[in-house]
Amino acid sequence: MRRGTSVWLLWLLVSGLLAGGAWWAGSRVKSPAQAAADALPGEPSVIVAEVVLRRLSDTVVASGEVVSPNPTAVTAPLPDGALSAVVLWVPAEGDEIAEGSVVAVVSGRPVIVLGGEFPLYRDLERGMEGPDVSLIQEALIRLGYLDAEADGVFGRDTEIAVAALYEHLGFDPSPPPGAGGDGMPSSKAPKLRMLIDEIVIVEGLPAIAAAIETGRGQRVDPSSILVRLVRGEPLVSVTVRGAPSNSVVPGSLARVLVDAAGLETVGEVVSVGEQQADLGEGISREVILAVRGLEARHVGMLARAVLTTAETEDEVLAAPVASVFTDASGVSNIILVIEGVEVSIPVTPGRVIGGFVELVDPDERIEPGLPVVVGWR
């Protein structure tokens, strides 16, 4: 190829490249008017939810614990003048405690469980009279130790029955302080005493040893609690705070969780306490629930309850709260998307429950599943 022809081709190639570069650069340059137009927002897009047909409900989560409806604390019996004693035996947690059985042994002395409506309030011995004597006699009759009427008089027959109870359980009856002797009721032995510290009265036996507060070998004093007895089905007590506390009513159902026991079950509200006011936490109410599947071993465990605070009786047509707006004339409306077209429809709002508004006497165009506008972006 001649030199002139090569130069000519090179010039054509360079010219083409320069022209293409100029066109590309020009295509990327915008006038101020075009730049301003491009900066304007585009058509807004709508955010939609759905119209629903369902039973509306609202809930609140409250915390509390599993409690016993009838707890009885068993304290330590101490010998006269003793400041402390040693625990020799207590039942295992969950053990059933029947009438006439021993619930603890402390320094060689028993704590015996008897049934009754009120606790003993004094030591008993021959010659005493009163309702507490009648209570003991009734228990001895039920257990088969006393074959007589409960006349409220602690006579020789009652004394013999008490001694038989202690002996059957493997313990000596208690004689009066400083009397000496073996404590057996006979013509030569001193009268025995039924010590208040050695008898625990529980209404509604049998009971369950729900909480063991002390163990074998521990030293205790008169205020020490050895065992907590419960009877009847355990309950759950929770505290509901704020405005929802006014909406919880007896008979409503709740979901109850006892995490430590891995238990999730159903409870029913049996009572709602009086409103309490606290400057730091506002108003609150105690709510008691009867709960399926609870056992005595659950008493004292933390619990949570998911309580229903509002609910419709039947399914209702409803829309999200965010979809309802009031126009300039004060009429409430929702905007439905019907076949791709946004249609504003007047509505009559009802109850607001769980983030939805009940639509009262709804327009026939409002159907479950239709998209309803809740916002724009």
C-alpha positions as CSV (number, residue, x, y, z in Angstrom):
1,M,0.0,0.0,0.0
2,R,1.3,3.5,-0.8
3,R,2.1,5.9,1.9
4,G,-0.6,8.4,0.9
5,T,-3.3,5.8,1.1
6,S,-2.3,4.7,4.7
7,V,-2.4,8.3,5.9
8,W,-5.8,8.8,4.4
9,L,-7.2,5.7,6.2
10,L,-5.7,6.7,9.5
11,W,-7.3,10.1,9.2
12,L,-10.7,8.6,8.6
13,L,-10.4,6.3,11.7
14,V,-9.4,9.2,14.0
15,S,-12.2,11.4,12.7
16,G,-14.8,8.6,13.3
17,L,-13.6,8.1,16.9
18,L,-13.7,11.9,17.6
19,A,-17.2,12.2,16.2
20,G,-18.5,9.2,18.2
21,G,-17.0,10.6,21.4
22,A,-18.6,14.0,20.8
23,W,-22.0,12.3,20.3
24,W,-21.7,10.2,23.5
25,A,-20.7,13.3,25.5
26,G,-23.5,15.3,24.1
27,S,-26.0,12.7,25.0
28,R,-25.0,12.9,28.6
29,V,-25.3,16.7,28.9
30,K,-28.7,18.0,30.0
31,S,-30.0,21.5,29.8
32,P,-30.9,23.2,33.1
33,A,-34.6,22.8,32.2
34,Q,-34.2,19.1,31.5
35,A,-32.3,18.6,34.8
36,A,-35.1,20.4,36.7
37,A,-37.8,18.3,35.1
38,D,-35.9,15.1,35.9
39,A,-35.7,16.2,39.5
40,L,-39.5,16.4,40.0
41,P,-41.0,13.4,41.8
42,G,-42.7,10.7,39.8
43,E,-46.2,9.4,40.2
44,P,-46.7,8.3,43.8
45,S,-47.4,4.6,44.4
46,V,-50.0,3.5,46.9
47,I,-49.6,1.3,49.9
48,V,-52.5,-1.1,50.3
49,A,-53.8,-3.6,52.8
50,E,-57.0,-5.7,52.6
51,V,-60.5,-5.4,53.8
52,V,-61.2,-8.4,56.2
53,L,-64.1,-10.4,57.4
54,R,-63.3,-11.8,60.8
55,R,-63.8,-11.7,64.5
56,L,-61.8,-8.8,65.9
57,S,-59.9,-9.1,69.2
58,D,-57.3,-7.2,71.1
59,T,-55.0,-8.6,73.8
60,V,-52.6,-7.5,76.5
61,V,-49.7,-9.5,78.0
62,A,-49.6,-9.5,81.8
63,S,-47.0,-11.0,84.2
64,G,-47.5,-12.7,87.5
65,E,-47.0,-16.1,89.2
66,V,-48.7,-19.4,90.0
67,V,-50.4,-19.2,93.4
68,S,-52.3,-21.4,95.8
69,P,-55.8,-20.5,96.7
70,N,-55.4,-21.9,100.2
71,P,-51.7,-21.9,101.3
72,T,-50.7,-23.1,104.8
73,A,-47.2,-22.4,106.2
74,V,-45.9,-25.1,108.5
75,T,-43.5,-23.6,111.1
76,A,-41.0,-25.4,113.4
77,P,-42.0,-26.8,116.8
78,L,-39.4,-26.0,119.5
79,P,-39.0,-27.6,122.9
80,D,-39.8,-25.3,125.8
81,G,-37.1,-22.7,126.3
82,A,-35.1,-23.7,123.1
83,L,-34.0,-21.0,120.7
84,S,-33.4,-23.3,117.8
85,A,-33.9,-26.9,116.7
86,V,-32.7,-29.2,113.9
87,V,-34.9,-30.5,111.1
88,L,-34.8,-34.3,110.9
89,W,-37.4,-34.9,108.2
90,V,-39.6,-33.1,105.7
91,P,-41.7,-34.5,102.9
92,A,-40.7,-34.4,99.2
93,E,-42.1,-31.6,97.0
94,G,-45.4,-32.9,95.6
95,D,-46.1,-35.4,98.3
96,E,-49.7,-35.7,99.3
97,I,-50.4,-34.9,102.9
98,A,-53.4,-36.7,104.4
99,E,-55.2,-36.0,107.7
100,G,-53.4,-37.6,110.7
101,S,-50.0,-37.7,109.0
102,V,-46.7,-36.1,109.9
103,V,-45.6,-33.3,107.8
104,A,-42.2,-32.6,109.5
105,V,-40.0,-33.8,112.4
106,V,-37.9,-31.3,114.2
107,S,-35.5,-32.2,117.1
108,G,-37.5,-35.5,117.6
109,R,-40.9,-33.9,117.7
110,P,-43.6,-34.2,115.0
111,V,-45.8,-31.7,113.3
112,I,-49.1,-33.5,112.7
113,V,-51.7,-32.4,110.2
114,L,-55.4,-32.4,111.1
115,G,-58.4,-31.1,109.3
116,G,-60.4,-28.1,110.5
117,E,-61.8,-24.6,109.8
118,F,-59.4,-22.6,112.1
119,P,-56.0,-23.1,113.6
120,L,-55.3,-24.0,117.2
121,Y,-54.8,-20.9,119.5
122,R,-53.5,-22.6,122.7
123,D,-52.1,-25.8,124.1
124,L,-54.7,-28.3,125.1
125,E,-54.9,-30.7,128.1
126,R,-57.5,-32.5,130.2
127,G,-60.2,-30.3,131.7
128,M,-60.2,-27.6,129.0
129,E,-63.3,-26.7,127.1
130,G,-64.0,-24.8,123.9
131,P,-64.4,-24.9,120.1
132,D,-60.8,-25.8,119.6
133,V,-61.3,-28.9,121.7
134,S,-64.4,-29.8,119.5
135,L,-62.2,-29.3,116.4
136,I,-59.6,-31.8,117.7
137,Q,-62.3,-34.3,118.8
138,E,-63.9,-34.2,115.3
139,A,-60.5,-35.0,113.7
140,L,-59.9,-37.8,116.2
141,I,-63.3,-39.3,115.4
142,R,-62.7,-39.1,111.6
143,L,-59.4,-40.9,112.1
144,G,-60.9,-43.6,114.3
145,Y,-59.1,-42.8,117.6
146,L,-62.1,-41.4,119.5
147,D,-65.4,-43.3,119.8
148,A,-67.5,-40.5,121.4
149,E,-69.2,-37.3,120.6
150,A,-67.4,-34.0,120.0
151,D,-68.7,-32.3,123.1
152,G,-65.9,-29.7,123.4
153,V,-64.6,-31.0,126.7
154,F,-61.1,-32.4,126.8
155,G,-61.8,-35.4,129.1
156,R,-60.0,-38.7,129.6
157,D,-61.4,-40.3,126.4
158,T,-60.0,-37.4,124.4
159,E,-56.7,-37.7,126.2
160,I,-56.4,-41.4,125.4
161,A,-57.3,-40.7,121.8
162,V,-54.6,-38.1,121.4
163,A,-52.0,-40.5,123.0
164,A,-53.1,-43.2,120.6
165,L,-52.6,-40.8,117.6
166,Y,-49.0,-39.9,118.7
167,E,-48.1,-43.6,119.4
168,H,-49.4,-44.7,116.1
169,L,-47.2,-42.2,114.4
170,G,-44.2,-43.3,116.5
171,F,-43.9,-40.5,118.9
172,D,-44.5,-40.0,122.7
173,P,-47.3,-37.6,123.7
174,S,-46.2,-34.4,125.3
175,P,-46.5,-34.2,129.1
176,P,-46.9,-30.8,130.8
177,P,-43.6,-28.9,131.3
178,G,-41.5,-30.3,134.1
179,A,-44.0,-33.0,134.9
180,G,-41.6,-35.9,134.2
181,G,-42.9,-39.3,133.5
182,D,-43.4,-40.9,130.1
183,G,-46.4,-38.8,129.1
184,M,-48.8,-41.7,129.0
185,P,-52.3,-41.1,130.3
186,S,-52.6,-43.4,133.3
187,S,-53.5,-43.1,136.9
188,K,-49.8,-42.7,137.7
189,A,-48.7,-40.6,134.8
190,P,-49.2,-36.8,134.4
191,K,-51.8,-35.5,132.1
192,L,-50.5,-35.0,128.5
193,R,-50.7,-31.8,126.6
194,M,-51.5,-31.3,122.9
195,L,-49.0,-28.6,121.9
196,I,-50.1,-25.9,119.5
197,D,-46.6,-26.1,117.8
198,E,-47.1,-29.8,117.0
199,I,-50.5,-29.5,115.3
200,V,-51.2,-27.8,112.0
201,I,-54.8,-27.4,111.1
202,V,-55.6,-27.5,107.3
203,E,-59.0,-27.0,105.8
204,G,-59.8,-29.2,102.8
205,L,-57.4,-32.1,103.1
206,P,-55.6,-33.8,101.6
207,A,-53.0,-31.2,100.8
208,I,-49.9,-31.1,98.7
209,A,-46.4,-30.2,99.9
210,A,-45.8,-27.5,97.3
211,A,-42.7,-25.8,98.6
212,I,-40.0,-27.3,100.9
213,E,-38.4,-24.3,102.6
214,T,-35.9,-26.2,104.7
215,G,-34.0,-29.5,104.4
216,R,-32.8,-32.2,106.7
217,G,-30.1,-31.2,109.1
218,Q,-30.8,-27.5,108.9
219,R,-31.1,-25.5,112.1
220,V,-34.4,-23.5,112.4
221,D,-36.0,-21.1,114.9
222,P,-39.7,-20.5,115.8
223,S,-40.3,-18.3,112.8
224,S,-38.8,-20.7,110.3
225,I,-41.2,-22.1,107.7
226,L,-40.6,-25.7,107.0
227,V,-43.1,-26.6,104.3
228,R,-45.9,-24.8,102.4
229,L,-49.0,-26.9,102.0
230,V,-51.6,-26.1,99.2
231,R,-54.9,-27.7,98.5
232,G,-57.3,-27.1,95.6
233,E,-56.2,-26.3,92.0
234,P,-53.4,-23.7,91.7
235,L,-54.4,-20.4,90.2
236,V,-52.4,-17.8,88.2
237,S,-52.3,-14.2,89.5
238,V,-51.2,-11.5,87.1
239,T,-51.2,-7.7,87.2
240,V,-52.8,-5.8,84.2
241,R,-51.6,-2.2,83.9
242,G,-53.0,0.8,82.2
243,A,-56.3,1.3,80.4
244,P,-56.6,-2.3,79.3
245,S,-57.1,-3.3,83.0
246,N,-60.6,-1.8,82.7
247,S,-61.4,-4.2,79.8
248,V,-60.6,-7.5,81.4
249,V,-63.8,-9.3,82.6
250,P,-64.5,-12.5,84.5
251,G,-65.3,-15.4,82.1
252,S,-62.9,-14.3,79.3
253,L,-60.3,-16.8,78.2
254,A,-56.5,-16.3,78.1
255,R,-53.4,-18.0,76.9
256,V,-51.2,-18.8,79.9
257,L,-47.5,-19.6,79.8
258,V,-45.4,-21.0,82.6
259,D,-41.9,-21.0,81.1
260,A,-40.1,-22.8,83.9
261,A,-42.4,-25.7,83.5
262,G,-42.5,-25.6,79.7
263,L,-46.3,-25.2,80.0
264,E,-48.6,-23.4,77.6
265,T,-52.3,-23.7,78.3
266,V,-55.6,-22.0,78.5
267,G,-57.0,-20.1,81.5
268,E,-60.3,-18.4,82.4
269,V,-60.5,-15.2,84.3
270,V,-62.3,-15.9,87.6
271,S,-61.9,-12.5,89.3
272,V,-60.7,-9.0,88.6
273,G,-59.5,-6.9,91.6
274,E,-60.2,-3.3,92.4
275,Q,-58.3,-0.6,90.5
276,Q,-55.1,0.4,92.1
277,A,-53.3,3.6,91.4
278,D,-49.5,4.1,91.5
279,L,-47.7,7.3,90.7
280,G,-44.9,5.5,89.0
281,E,-46.8,2.8,87.1
282,G,-50.3,4.2,86.7
283,I,-53.5,2.2,87.3
284,S,-53.5,-1.6,87.6
285,R,-55.7,-4.5,88.6
286,E,-55.0,-8.0,89.9
287,V,-56.5,-10.7,87.7
288,I,-56.9,-14.3,88.9
289,L,-57.2,-17.1,86.4
290,A,-58.2,-20.7,86.7
291,V,-55.8,-22.6,84.5
292,R,-55.9,-26.1,83.0
293,G,-53.0,-28.4,83.7
294,L,-51.5,-26.7,86.7
295,E,-50.1,-28.8,89.6
296,A,-49.0,-28.0,93.1
297,R,-45.4,-28.2,92.0
298,H,-46.0,-25.1,89.8
299,V,-46.8,-22.9,92.7
300,G,-44.4,-19.9,92.9
301,M,-43.3,-20.2,89.3
302,L,-43.5,-17.1,87.1
303,A,-46.3,-16.9,84.6
304,R,-47.5,-14.8,81.7
305,A,-51.1,-14.4,80.5
306,V,-52.2,-13.2,77.1
307,L,-55.6,-11.7,78.0
308,T,-58.4,-10.6,75.6
309,T,-59.4,-7.0,76.4
310,A,-61.8,-6.5,73.5
311,E,-63.6,-8.8,71.1
312,T,-66.5,-8.9,68.7
313,E,-69.1,-11.6,69.2
314,D,-69.2,-12.5,65.5
315,E,-67.2,-12.0,62.3
316,V,-67.4,-8.4,61.1
317,L,-66.3,-6.5,58.0
318,A,-63.4,-4.3,58.9
319,A,-60.6,-2.2,57.5
320,P,-57.2,-1.2,58.9
321,V,-57.3,1.9,61.1
322,A,-54.8,3.6,58.8
323,S,-57.2,3.3,55.8
324,V,-60.0,5.5,57.3
325,F,-59.8,9.2,56.8
326,T,-62.2,12.2,57.2
327,D,-62.9,14.4,54.2
328,A,-63.6,18.1,54.3
329,S,-67.3,17.6,55.0
330,G,-66.5,15.5,58.1
331,V,-67.5,12.2,56.5
332,S,-65.3,9.1,57.1
333,N,-64.1,7.4,53.9
334,I,-61.9,4.6,52.7
335,I,-60.3,4.2,49.3
336,L,-60.7,0.9,47.6
337,V,-58.7,-0.3,44.6
338,I,-61.4,-1.8,42.3
339,E,-60.1,-3.2,39.0
340,G,-57.1,-1.0,39.3
341,V,-59.1,2.2,40.0
342,E,-59.0,4.0,43.3
343,V,-62.6,4.6,44.5
344,S,-63.4,6.7,47.6
345,I,-66.3,5.2,49.6
346,P,-68.0,6.7,52.7
347,V,-68.1,4.4,55.7
348,T,-69.5,4.4,59.2
349,P,-66.8,3.4,61.7
350,G,-67.7,1.1,64.6
351,R,-65.4,-0.3,67.3
352,V,-61.6,-0.1,66.9
353,I,-60.1,-3.4,68.0
354,G,-56.6,-4.8,67.3
355,G,-55.7,-2.2,64.7
356,F,-58.9,-2.6,62.7
357,V,-62.1,-0.5,62.4
358,E,-65.4,-2.3,62.2
359,L,-67.4,-1.0,59.2
360,V,-71.0,-0.6,60.2
361,D,-73.7,-1.1,57.5
362,P,-71.0,-1.2,54.8
363,D,-71.5,-0.2,51.2
364,E,-72.2,-3.2,49.0
365,R,-69.0,-2.5,47.0
366,I,-66.9,-3.2,50.1
367,E,-65.9,-6.9,50.1
368,P,-63.4,-9.0,52.0
369,G,-60.1,-9.2,50.2
370,L,-60.3,-6.0,48.3
371,P,-57.2,-3.8,48.4
372,V,-57.7,-0.7,50.6
373,V,-55.3,2.2,50.5
374,V,-53.4,2.8,53.8
375,G,-50.8,5.3,52.5
376,W,-48.6,6.5,49.6
377,R,-44.9,6.5,48.9
